[in-house]
Amino acid sequence: MTFQPESELSSEEARSRVESAIADNDVVLFMKGNRLMPQCGYSKRAVGLISEHVEEFETVDVLPALPEYREALSAESGWETIPQTFVDGEFVGGSDVLAELEERGELAETLEAA
């Protein structure tokens, strides 16, 4: 039997927090962990890529209510994996998309659109 912690948020609360974070921030990264202590390699990669181009961006740790956040984010973006980046209310992608934009020299422009 595996330990399944109780979620800290209901589905409605997670959806509300996702909507607010997207609306209230120019750049927001929904990730596992936080900027100082990412809890997965993809989140760490996303933080690093964004940090290269913008100083101010919001991060939201989805781990306290992962199923609820995953559902709320999927409804916003149509994307099921985490991390997810939004710029000016628009879904950009996960760490793989950020890396592709960086390779093409387009990530700075995408992030600075905010």
N, C-alpha and C positions, 0 to 999 in steps of 0.2 A: 504494500500500500504506500503510495506516495503522498507527501504532504502537500495539500493545496490550500494556500492561505486565503482567507476571506478577502474579497475585493473591498477597497476602501470607498469605492464610488458605485452608485447605481448606473445603469446604462444612460439614464436621462442626465445625470450629473456629468458623466464623462462627455456626452454629446455637447452639453452646454459649455463645458470647459474648453473643448476643442473649438467650438464656434467662436468663443470669446478670444481665445489665444490667436486664432487666425485673423479675426477682425481687428484686434488691438495692437498687433505687432507687424512691422514691416517685413521682418524675416523671423520665422519660427520653425524650430526643429523639434519634432516629436521623436523622442529617442528612449533607449533603455539606459537609465542612469542619468547623470547630469554632466554638464560641460567639464567639470573638474574630475569626474570619476565615471567615464562611460562604462557601461556594463556589457558591451559587446563590441566586437571589432568593427562592425558596420557603423555603429553609432560613433565610435572613436574616429573613424575615417571621415564621416560627415562633419563632425565638429572641426576637425583639422582643415578640411577643404573650405568650409564657410569662414573659419577664423582667418584664413589667408587673405580674405577680401573685405570683410566687414568686422568692425569691432563690436558693434551693438547688435545682438540678436537674442531672441528668447529661446530657451529650451524647456521642454516639458517632459518630465520623467513618466513614462507610461507603465512602469513596472508595478506600482501599487494597485493598479486595476487593469492589467494587460488585456483581458478579454473584452472589457467594456471600451477601453480606448481603441483597440483594434477594430471593433465594430463601428464606433463613431468615426474613426479616420477613414475606414473603407467607404462609409456613406458619403464622406466629403470628397474623396479622391478617386474612388474606384480601385484603389491599390491596397493590398492586404498586408504587405510586409512593413516592417519598421526598421530603420528610421524613415520619416517622411518630412520633407521640407516644403514650406509654403512661403511665397514671396508676394507681397501686396495682395494677399487673399487668394492667390492662385497656386495650385499644386505644381511643384517643380519635379519632385521625384525623390528616390532614395539615394543612398551613397553611391550606387553604381551610375545613376544618371548624373549626379554631381561630378563624379570622376570623368565621365564622358564629356561633359560641358567644359571641364578644366582642360582636358586634352585638346579640345577644339579651340581653346582660348575664349570661351563664351561665358564662363562661370562668373567672372567679375562683373560683366555687363548684366547678367541675369540677376545677380544679388544686388547690384547697385541701382536696379530699376526701382527699388523700394524707396 
